[in-house]
Amino acid sequence: MRIAVAVLVALLLAGCTGGTDAVDLNNGGQFRFVEATPSGELISADERGTAPEFGGTLLDGAEFVATDLDGDVAVINFWGSWCGPCRVESPEFQEVYDDVRDQGVSFLGINVKDGDQQARAFVEAKGITFPSIFDPRGEVTLAFRDFPPTAIPSTVLLDRDGRVAAVYLGVVSQDTLRSVLDVLLAES
């Protein structure tokens, strides 16, 4: 029992990481990531890579494709109901979403390694209204292999041109998210 508690505490302290430099997905995929964007900083516009094409089924059963984000600044958050830091971060993201959704900002959750019922219950319990793709097999995560989340939660921000402007591994504070969104919204 003590060992199980120690493992649980270690996972919570690590931000629910899957390892610092690799993610081993249930479907056998593995990939590495060199470094995340420092808190509050953006990738220089001339160094931004194009986000991958991806899509999937939302928790409400609707289909989603990456082109649904075209022209908007986008916040893509990888989360799981089993992740303690996600329980704190998700309602804070909802607050930011409520404030900026009419300003050309889209939010999209990517639920990983949950069952359908757990994911839906989490969204309902936390009052999350922005859409989330149900991604139990890690297909969307694999699509982002050039900008992969190596921890849960992880957040990828896209500029209006669909380029990756920032990658945050771990919890993103509301203040950091708001300041980065302000800069991205000010870009032409």
MDAnalysis code that builds the backbone (N, CA, C; Angstrom):
import MDAnalysis as mda
import numpy as np

u = mda.Universe.empty(564, n_residues=188, atom_resindex=np.repeat(np.arange(188), 3), trajectory=True)
u.add_TopologyAttr("name", ["N", "CA", "C"] * 188)
u.add_TopologyAttr("resid", np.arange(1, 189))
u.add_TopologyAttr("resname", ["MET", "ARG", "ILE", "ALA", "VAL", "ALA", "VAL", "LEU", "VAL", "ALA", "LEU", "LEU", "LEU", "ALA", "GLY", "CYS", "THR", "GLY", "GLY", "THR", "ASP", "ALA", "VAL", "ASP", "LEU", "ASN", "ASN", "GLY", "GLY", "GLN", "PHE", "ARG", "PHE", "VAL", "GLU", "ALA", "THR", "PRO", "SER", "GLY", "GLU", "LEU", "ILE", "SER", "ALA", "ASP", "GLU", "ARG", "GLY", "THR", "ALA", "PRO", "GLU", "PHE", "GLY", "GLY", "THR", "LEU", "LEU", "ASP", "GLY", "ALA", "GLU", "PHE", "VAL", "ALA", "THR", "ASP", "LEU", "ASP", "GLY", "ASP", "VAL", "ALA", "VAL", "ILE", "ASN", "PHE", "TRP", "GLY", "SER", "TRP", "CYS", "GLY", "PRO", "CYS", "ARG", "VAL", "GLU", "SER", "PRO", "GLU", "PHE", "GLN", "GLU", "VAL", "TYR", "ASP", "ASP", "VAL", "ARG", "ASP", "GLN", "GLY", "VAL", "SER", "PHE", "LEU", "GLY", "ILE", "ASN", "VAL", "LYS", "ASP", "GLY", "ASP", "GLN", "GLN", "ALA", "ARG", "ALA", "PHE", "VAL", "GLU", "ALA", "LYS", "GLY", "ILE", "THR", "PHE", "PRO", "SER", "ILE", "PHE", "ASP", "PRO", "ARG", "GLY", "GLU", "VAL", "THR", "LEU", "ALA", "PHE", "ARG", "ASP", "PHE", "PRO", "PRO", "THR", "ALA", "ILE", "PRO", "SER", "THR", "VAL", "LEU", "LEU", "ASP", "ARG", "ASP", "GLY", "ARG", "VAL", "ALA", "ALA", "VAL", "TYR", "LEU", "GLY", "VAL", "VAL", "SER", "GLN", "ASP", "THR", "LEU", "ARG", "SER", "VAL", "LEU", "ASP", "VAL", "LEU", "LEU", "ALA", "GLU", "SER"])
u.atoms.positions = np.array([
    [0.819, -1.192, 0.000],
    [0.000, 0.000, 0.000],
    [0.861, 1.253, 0.000],
    [1.918, 1.274, 0.828],
    [2.800, 2.442, 0.886],
    [3.483, 2.686, -0.442],
    [3.848, 1.621, -1.122],
    [4.493, 1.765, -2.428],
    [3.520, 2.392, -3.413],
    [2.263, 1.955, -3.406],
    [1.264, 2.517, -4.314],
    [1.040, 3.997, -4.048],
    [1.003, 4.377, -2.778],
    [0.830, 5.788, -2.421],
    [2.046, 6.592, -2.875],
    [3.244, 6.052, -2.688],
    [4.462, 6.750, -3.105],
    [4.482, 6.960, -4.614],
    [4.083, 5.951, -5.372],
    [4.019, 6.076, -6.833],
    [3.004, 7.133, -7.234],
    [1.832, 7.138, -6.604],
    [0.804, 8.122, -6.907],
    [1.294, 9.534, -6.621],
    [1.934, 9.739, -5.491],
    [2.476, 11.060, -5.142],
    [3.534, 11.489, -6.157],
    [4.399, 10.587, -6.551],
    [5.432, 10.914, -7.534],
    [4.817, 11.334, -8.860],
    [3.771, 10.645, -9.298],
    [3.090, 11.012, -10.540],
    [2.454, 12.388, -10.443],
    [1.805, 12.667, -9.337],
    [1.176, 13.977, -9.159],
    [2.212, 15.090, -9.150],
    [3.325, 14.867, -8.472],
    [4.370, 15.875, -8.426],
    [5.022, 16.082, -9.780],
    [5.042, 15.064, -10.592],
    [5.655, 15.172, -11.918],
    [4.691, 15.738, -12.942],
    [3.486, 16.117, -12.553],
    [2.528, 16.670, -13.506],
    [1.954, 15.620, -14.427],
    [1.873, 14.394, -13.942],
    [1.328, 13.285, -14.735],
    [2.159, 13.008, -15.970],
    [3.464, 13.129, -15.874],
    [4.319, 12.923, -17.031],
    [4.367, 11.473, -17.428],
    [4.622, 11.254, -18.691],
    [4.835, 9.914, -19.193],
    [6.325, 9.656, -19.335],
    [7.154, 10.465, -18.730],
    [8.596, 10.420, -18.883],
    [9.045, 11.769, -19.403],
    [10.254, 12.149, -19.114],
    [10.686, 13.479, -19.496],
    [11.056, 13.592, -20.957],
    [11.391, 12.482, -21.609],
    [11.767, 12.635, -23.002],
    [11.102, 11.625, -23.935],
    [10.110, 10.904, -23.480],
    [9.434, 9.959, -24.362],
    [8.036, 9.685, -23.856],
    [7.156, 9.432, -24.805],
    [5.789, 9.033, -24.478],
    [5.572, 7.675, -25.107],
    [5.185, 6.695, -24.313],
    [4.884, 5.378, -24.828],
    [3.373, 5.250, -24.862],
    [2.802, 5.278, -26.047],
    [1.363, 5.215, -26.195],
    [0.883, 3.775, -26.196],
    [-0.383, 3.589, -25.821],
    [-0.945, 2.247, -25.741],
    [-0.845, 1.482, -27.043],
    [-0.869, 2.191, -28.187],
    [-0.839, 1.490, -29.472],
    [0.585, 1.166, -29.922],
    [1.567, 1.355, -29.026],
    [2.929, 0.959, -29.363],
    [3.781, 2.083, -29.892],
    [3.208, 3.261, -30.150],
    [4.004, 4.361, -30.669],
    [4.849, 4.997, -29.591],
    [5.986, 5.497, -29.979],
    [6.848, 6.217, -29.051],
    [7.534, 7.315, -29.839],
    [7.706, 8.479, -29.227],
    [8.422, 9.560, -29.883],
    [9.062, 10.429, -28.828],
    [9.982, 11.282, -29.249],
    [10.743, 12.103, -28.314],
    [10.541, 13.580, -28.623],
    [10.764, 14.389, -27.604],
    [10.628, 15.823, -27.732],
    [11.811, 16.454, -27.033],
    [12.444, 17.414, -27.673],
    [13.655, 17.994, -27.132],
    [13.360, 18.986, -26.017],
    [12.457, 19.948, -26.261],
    [12.279, 20.993, -25.270],
    [10.949, 21.702, -25.476],
    [10.382, 22.190, -24.398],
    [9.125, 22.939, -24.454],
    [9.420, 24.431, -24.514],
    [8.387, 25.205, -24.819],
    [8.506, 26.649, -24.816],
    [8.568, 27.123, -23.365],
    [9.528, 27.990, -23.034],
    [9.546, 28.522, -21.667],
    [8.234, 29.249, -21.361],
    [7.829, 29.227, -20.128],
    [6.557, 29.812, -19.710],
    [6.422, 31.249, -20.176],
    [5.344, 31.526, -20.894],
    [5.044, 32.881, -21.325],
    [5.745, 33.318, -22.587],
    [6.574, 32.460, -23.178],
    [7.301, 32.836, -24.381],
    [6.700, 32.154, -25.604],
    [6.861, 32.824, -26.739],
    [6.386, 32.291, -28.007],
    [7.563, 31.859, -28.868],
    [7.315, 30.924, -29.751],
    [8.287, 30.569, -30.772],
    [8.283, 31.711, -31.776],
    [9.445, 32.154, -32.183],
    [9.558, 33.230, -33.160],
    [8.755, 32.876, -34.412],
    [8.063, 33.867, -34.982],
    [7.180, 33.626, -36.128],
    [7.916, 32.960, -37.286],
    [9.185, 33.287, -37.496],
    [9.929, 32.705, -38.617],
    [10.441, 31.293, -38.315],
    [10.257, 30.834, -37.076],
    [10.690, 29.486, -36.701],
    [9.523, 28.543, -36.421],
    [8.309, 28.998, -36.589],
    [7.128, 28.179, -36.289],
    [6.897, 27.140, -37.381],
    [6.629, 25.925, -36.927],
    [6.294, 24.855, -37.852],
    [4.787, 24.743, -38.013],
    [4.368, 24.234, -39.144],
    [2.944, 24.049, -39.415],
    [2.408, 22.895, -38.582],
    [1.268, 23.118, -37.965],
    [0.621, 22.061, -37.183],
    [0.183, 20.937, -38.112],
    [0.158, 19.726, -37.599],
    [-0.250, 18.591, -38.442],
    [-1.751, 18.608, -38.720],
    [-2.112, 17.905, -39.774],
    [-3.532, 17.655, -40.033],
    [-3.973, 16.574, -39.048],
    [-5.118, 16.764, -38.465],
    [-5.632, 15.780, -37.526],
    [-7.140, 15.925, -37.460],
    [-7.756, 14.995, -36.846],
    [-9.201, 15.029, -36.652],
    [-9.602, 13.896, -35.742],
    [-10.887, 13.850, -35.453],
    [-11.374, 12.790, -34.597],
    [-12.807, 13.029, -34.202],
    [-13.290, 12.178, -33.336],
    [-14.655, 12.270, -32.848],
    [-14.659, 13.010, -31.515],
    [-15.494, 14.040, -31.445],
    [-15.632, 14.798, -30.208],
    [-16.417, 13.995, -29.188],
    [-16.314, 14.382, -27.941],
    [-17.043, 13.685, -26.885],
    [-18.552, 13.717, -27.099],
    [-19.047, 14.734, -27.819],
    [-20.486, 14.796, -28.089],
    [-20.888, 13.986, -29.324],
    [-19.919, 13.296, -29.947],
    [-20.198, 12.443, -31.102],
    [-20.000, 13.111, -32.449],
    [-19.830, 14.425, -32.493],
    [-19.602, 15.139, -33.749],
    [-18.174, 14.874, -34.231],
    [-17.983, 15.020, -35.527],
    [-16.646, 14.869, -36.100],
    [-15.934, 16.220, -36.107],
    [-14.620, 16.185, -35.938],
    [-13.803, 17.394, -35.922],
    [-12.629, 17.188, -36.855],
    [-12.301, 18.228, -37.626],
    [-11.097, 18.221, -38.456],
    [-10.315, 19.491, -38.165],
    [-9.007, 19.422, -38.350],
    [-8.129, 20.543, -38.023],
    [-8.522, 21.820, -38.739],
    [-9.087, 21.692, -39.935],
    [-9.467, 22.897, -40.674],
    [-10.571, 23.688, -39.968],
    [-11.236, 23.080, -38.980],
    [-12.226, 23.819, -38.188],
    [-11.574, 24.955, -37.398],
    [-10.254, 24.899, -37.243],
    [-9.519, 25.926, -36.506],
    [-8.984, 27.035, -37.412],
    [-9.111, 26.875, -38.734],
    [-8.527, 27.824, -39.681],
    [-8.921, 29.264, -39.381],
    [-7.903, 30.124, -39.346],
    [-8.115, 31.552, -39.154],
    [-8.193, 31.991, -37.713],
    [-8.278, 31.057, -36.782],
    [-8.340, 31.379, -35.362],
    [-6.991, 31.112, -34.707],
    [-6.738, 31.814, -33.621],
    [-5.685, 31.397, -32.701],
    [-6.284, 30.192, -31.977],
    [-5.506, 29.150, -31.792],
    [-6.054, 27.928, -31.193],
    [-5.248, 27.486, -29.985],
    [-5.969, 27.021, -28.976],
    [-5.394, 26.440, -27.769],
    [-5.797, 24.970, -27.781],
    [-4.819, 24.085, -27.911],
    [-5.069, 22.647, -27.940],
    [-4.475, 22.061, -26.669],
    [-5.340, 21.525, -25.828],
    [-4.926, 21.046, -24.512],
    [-5.105, 19.534, -24.421],
    [-4.013, 18.824, -24.152],
    [-4.034, 17.377, -23.965],
    [-4.271, 17.112, -22.481],
    [-5.331, 16.343, -22.164],
    [-5.733, 16.144, -20.779],
    [-6.269, 14.738, -20.551],
    [-6.355, 14.370, -19.282],
    [-6.980, 13.116, -18.880],
    [-7.690, 13.317, -17.555],
    [-8.789, 12.634, -17.366],
    [-9.551, 12.767, -16.123],
    [-8.763, 12.254, -14.923],
    [-7.822, 11.371, -15.153],
    [-7.000, 10.746, -14.133],
    [-5.850, 11.649, -13.690],
    [-5.671, 12.782, -14.334],
    [-4.536, 13.676, -14.109],
    [-4.912, 14.774, -13.116],
    [-4.294, 14.755, -11.938],
    [-4.576, 15.758, -10.911],
    [-4.404, 17.196, -11.384],
    [-3.273, 17.543, -12.022],
    [-3.115, 18.912, -12.501],
    [-4.174, 19.318, -13.538],
    [-4.685, 18.351, -14.306],
    [-5.744, 18.663, -15.283],
    [-7.012, 19.111, -14.575],
    [-7.253, 18.568, -13.402],
    [-8.448, 18.936, -12.635],
    [-8.398, 20.394, -12.209],
    [-7.195, 20.925, -12.012],
    [-7.017, 22.331, -11.659],
    [-7.030, 23.193, -12.923],
    [-6.317, 22.760, -13.940],
    [-6.124, 23.557, -15.148],
    [-7.389, 23.683, -15.995],
    [-8.152, 22.624, -16.141],
    [-9.307, 22.642, -17.047],
    [-10.323, 23.725, -16.712],
    [-10.757, 23.891, -15.462],
    [-11.698, 24.976, -15.161],
    [-11.089, 26.361, -15.411],
    [-9.787, 26.508, -15.208],
    [-9.131, 27.785, -15.492],
    [-9.115, 28.057, -16.997],
    [-8.883, 27.013, -17.797],
    [-8.958, 27.169, -19.247],
    [-10.376, 27.556, -19.662],
    [-11.373, 26.972, -19.003],
    [-12.759, 27.319, -19.311],
    [-13.005, 28.809, -19.074],
    [-12.474, 29.360, -17.987],
    [-12.629, 30.789, -17.708],
    [-12.015, 31.640, -18.812],
    [-10.811, 31.271, -19.253],
    [-10.159, 32.015, -20.336],
    [-10.977, 31.864, -21.616],
    [-11.416, 30.662, -21.911],
    [-12.244, 30.414, -23.099],
    [-13.490, 31.288, -23.095],
    [-14.160, 31.373, -21.963],
    [-15.360, 32.214, -21.864],
    [-15.048, 33.669, -22.203],
    [-13.867, 34.127, -21.835],
    [-13.486, 35.522, -22.068],
    [-13.033, 35.805, -23.493],
    [-12.466, 34.814, -24.190],
    [-11.835, 35.102, -25.494],
    [-12.477, 34.408, -26.696],
    [-13.453, 33.574, -26.479],
    [-13.983, 32.783, -27.605],
    [-14.606, 33.638, -28.697],
    [-15.047, 34.844, -28.377],
    [-15.623, 35.730, -29.395],
    [-14.583, 36.640, -30.024],
    [-13.307, 36.414, -29.718],
    [-12.226, 37.243, -30.250],
    [-11.369, 36.509, -31.272],
    [-11.862, 35.394, -31.801],
    [-11.090, 34.636, -32.774],
    [-10.142, 33.637, -32.139],
    [-10.526, 33.110, -30.979],
    [-9.725, 32.094, -30.301],
    [-10.574, 30.831, -30.150],
    [-10.040, 29.716, -30.600],
    [-10.694, 28.417, -30.436],
    [-9.932, 27.595, -29.412],
    [-10.661, 26.856, -28.602],
    [-10.078, 25.912, -27.658],
    [-10.495, 24.519, -28.088],
    [-9.583, 23.568, -27.934],
    [-9.874, 22.176, -28.242],
    [-9.139, 21.308, -27.238],
    [-9.870, 20.449, -26.563],
    [-9.259, 19.467, -25.679],
    [-8.985, 18.195, -26.454],
    [-7.928, 17.504, -26.064],
    [-7.628, 16.177, -26.593],
    [-7.562, 15.253, -25.382],
    [-8.578, 14.430, -25.216],
    [-8.635, 13.526, -24.076],
    [-7.828, 12.277, -24.383],
    [-6.890, 11.939, -23.492],
    [-6.017, 10.786, -23.716],
    [-6.170, 9.755, -22.607],
    [-6.134, 8.500, -23.003],
    [-6.097, 7.349, -22.099],
    [-7.242, 7.303, -21.098],
    [-8.405, 7.742, -21.489],
    [-9.608, 7.648, -20.662],
    [-10.610, 6.754, -21.360],
    [-11.545, 6.248, -20.616],
    [-12.726, 5.638, -21.199],
    [-13.702, 6.750, -21.559],
    [-14.596, 6.467, -22.452],
    [-15.574, 7.464, -22.905],
    [-16.382, 8.034, -21.737],
    [-16.853, 7.181, -20.844],
    [-17.665, 7.642, -19.723],
    [-16.871, 8.514, -18.761],
    [-15.613, 8.150, -18.493],
    [-14.792, 8.970, -17.602],
    [-14.551, 10.352, -18.194],
    [-14.268, 10.397, -19.493],
    [-14.014, 11.678, -20.156],
    [-15.249, 12.570, -20.122],
    [-16.399, 11.997, -20.458],
    [-17.641, 12.787, -20.445],
    [-17.987, 13.265, -19.035],
    [-17.800, 12.407, -18.040],
    [-18.103, 12.780, -16.656],
    [-17.190, 13.914, -16.193],
    [-15.928, 13.870, -16.582],
    [-14.983, 14.919, -16.214],
    [-15.410, 16.262, -16.802],
    [-15.724, 16.277, -18.094],
    [-16.143, 17.511, -18.769],
    [-17.392, 18.076, -18.111],
    [-18.339, 17.210, -17.810],
    [-19.574, 17.660, -17.174],
    [-19.316, 18.187, -15.762],
    [-18.548, 17.458, -14.984],
    [-18.280, 17.854, -13.595],
    [-17.506, 19.169, -13.513],
    [-16.619, 19.417, -14.468],
    [-15.798, 20.625, -14.460],
    [-16.449, 21.781, -15.216],
    [-17.603, 21.542, -15.842],
    [-18.298, 22.615, -16.565],
    [-17.572, 23.070, -17.814],
    [-16.897, 22.154, -18.483],
    [-16.127, 22.488, -19.680],
    [-17.070, 22.518, -20.883],
    [-17.085, 23.655, -21.593],
    [-17.979, 23.786, -22.749],
    [-17.249, 23.781, -24.080],
    [-15.913, 23.926, -24.062],
    [-15.209, 23.845, -25.344],
    [-15.086, 22.374, -25.730],
    [-14.998, 22.097, -27.032],
    [-15.007, 20.703, -27.487],
    [-13.728, 19.959, -27.123],
    [-13.866, 18.644, -26.995],
    [-12.722, 17.758, -26.771],
    [-12.842, 16.537, -27.667],
    [-11.724, 16.222, -28.308],
    [-11.637, 14.986, -29.090],
    [-11.360, 13.842, -28.125],
    [-12.077, 12.749, -28.291],
    [-11.847, 11.530, -27.528],
    [-10.759, 10.752, -28.266],
    [-9.570, 10.625, -27.669],
    [-8.397, 10.065, -28.345],
    [-7.752, 8.948, -27.514],
    [-8.507, 7.880, -27.196],
    [-7.955, 6.846, -26.319],
    [-6.780, 6.084, -26.923],
    [-6.680, 6.044, -28.228],
    [-5.588, 5.310, -28.874],
    [-4.380, 6.195, -29.165],
    [-4.473, 7.487, -28.868],
    [-3.336, 8.385, -29.049],
    [-3.070, 8.798, -30.479],
    [-4.069, 8.696, -31.362],
    [-3.860, 9.030, -32.769],
    [-3.579, 10.519, -32.979],
    [-4.300, 11.394, -32.267],
    [-4.041, 12.830, -32.391],
    [-2.690, 13.160, -31.774],
    [-2.384, 12.539, -30.653],
    [-1.087, 12.748, -30.019],
    [0.032, 12.377, -30.983],
    [-0.115, 11.264, -31.677],
    [0.888, 10.854, -32.667],
    [0.966, 11.842, -33.828],
    [-0.149, 12.429, -34.220],
    [-0.134, 13.424, -35.293],
    [0.741, 14.613, -34.912],
    [0.824, 14.899, -33.622],
    [1.642, 16.009, -33.126],
    [3.058, 15.563, -32.767],
    [3.552, 14.489, -33.369],
    [4.847, 13.926, -32.994],
    [6.007, 14.910, -33.160],
    [5.870, 15.919, -34.032],
    [6.927, 16.918, -34.147],
    [6.850, 17.960, -33.034],
    [5.718, 18.038, -32.354],
    [5.487, 18.974, -31.249],
    [4.791, 18.219, -30.121],
    [5.297, 17.057, -29.724],
    [4.496, 16.166, -28.897],
    [4.373, 16.594, -27.444],
    [3.228, 16.309, -26.884],
    [3.094, 16.452, -25.444],
    [3.747, 15.258, -24.764],
    [4.762, 15.509, -23.967],
    [5.425, 14.421, -23.247],
    [4.957, 14.364, -21.801],
    [3.995, 15.210, -21.469],
    [3.398, 15.214, -20.135],
    [1.921, 15.528, -20.301],
    [1.156, 15.094, -19.358],
    [-0.264, 15.448, -19.337],
    [-0.477, 16.208, -18.042],
    [-0.969, 17.433, -18.077],
    [-1.456, 18.161, -19.257],
    [-0.305, 18.745, -20.071],
    [-0.575, 18.947, -21.351],
    [0.287, 19.686, -22.263],
    [-0.616, 20.562, -23.112],
    [-0.074, 21.687, -23.552],
    [-0.867, 22.624, -24.337],
    [-0.044, 23.113, -25.514],
    [-0.659, 23.088, -26.692],
    [-0.050, 23.589, -27.919],
    [-0.892, 24.771, -28.381],
    [-0.245, 25.906, -28.622],
    [-0.946, 27.086, -29.139],
    [-0.591, 27.280, -30.595],
    [-1.604, 27.526, -31.413],
    [-1.411, 27.770, -32.842],
    [-1.724, 29.219, -33.148],
    [-0.959, 29.797, -34.077],
    [-1.286, 31.143, -34.528],
    [-2.390, 31.068, -35.576],
    [-2.827, 32.210, -36.090],
    [-3.932, 32.248, -37.064],
    [-3.609, 31.512, -38.363],
    [-2.320, 31.293, -38.628],
    [-1.905, 30.602, -39.847],
    [-1.731, 29.097, -39.634],
    [-2.144, 28.599, -38.470],
    [-2.055, 27.171, -38.203],
    [-0.646, 26.693, -37.895],
    [0.203, 27.611, -37.447],
    [1.573, 27.249, -37.092],
    [1.696, 27.147, -35.569],
    [2.550, 26.239, -35.114],
    [2.740, 26.037, -33.682],
    [3.532, 27.217, -33.118],
    [2.874, 27.993, -32.249],
    [3.473, 29.191, -31.673],
    [4.053, 28.942, -30.285],
    [3.594, 27.899, -29.593],
    [4.107, 27.573, -28.268],
    [3.694, 26.159, -27.895],
    [4.540, 25.502, -27.110],
    [4.253, 24.171, -26.577],
    [4.578, 24.209, -25.092],
    [3.591, 23.928, -24.267],
    [3.784, 23.919, -22.819],
    [3.572, 22.510, -22.299],
    [4.568, 21.990, -21.601],
    [4.486, 20.668, -20.996],
    [4.209, 20.860, -19.516],
    [3.053, 20.411, -19.074],
    [2.636, 20.629, -17.700],
    [1.576, 21.712, -17.646],
    [1.267, 22.134, -16.443],
    [0.199, 23.106, -16.214],
    [0.587, 24.478, -16.767],
    [-0.379, 25.141, -17.409],
    [-0.215, 26.515, -17.886],
    [-1.112, 27.391, -17.024],
    [-0.528, 28.424, -16.446],
    [-1.329, 29.318, -15.607],
    [-2.242, 30.175, -16.476],
    [-3.326, 30.634, -15.884],
    [-4.236, 31.538, -16.594],
    [-3.507, 32.782, -17.070],
    [-2.643, 33.350, -16.229],
    [-1.922, 34.562, -16.597],
    [-1.028, 34.333, -17.806],
    [-0.304, 33.217, -17.809],
    [0.553, 32.898, -18.952],
    [-0.289, 32.716, -20.205],
    [-1.370, 31.949, -20.105],
    [-2.220, 31.705, -21.256],
    [-2.792, 33.009, -21.800],
    [-3.297, 33.860, -20.929],
    [-3.875, 35.136, -21.360],
    [-2.826, 36.028, -22.027],
    [-1.619, 36.098, -21.459],
    [-0.605, 36.980, -22.046],
    [-0.160, 36.479, -23.418],
    [-0.015, 35.166, -23.579],
    [0.383, 34.612, -24.873],
    [-0.738, 34.810, -25.897],
    [-1.985, 34.613, -25.487],
    [-3.102, 34.840, -26.394],
    [-3.173, 36.303, -26.836],
    [-2.909, 37.229, -25.924],
    [-2.903, 38.657, -26.284],
    [-1.898, 38.942, -27.391],
    [-0.697, 38.356, -27.267],
    [0.338, 38.563, -28.283],
    [-0.096, 37.943, -29.607],
    [-0.599, 36.720, -29.569],
    [-1.008, 36.048, -30.810],
    [-2.173, 36.771, -31.480],
    [-3.108, 37.286, -30.695],
    [-4.230, 38.025, -31.275],
    [-3.780, 39.342, -31.900],
    [-2.701, 39.919, -31.384],
    [-2.193, 41.190, -31.925],
    [-1.414, 40.982, -33.222],
    [-0.965, 39.749, -33.476],
    [-0.240, 39.483, -34.735],
    [-1.203, 39.556, -35.912],
    [-0.694, 39.998, -37.042],
    [-1.545, 40.084, -38.242],
    [-1.729, 38.730, -38.871],
])
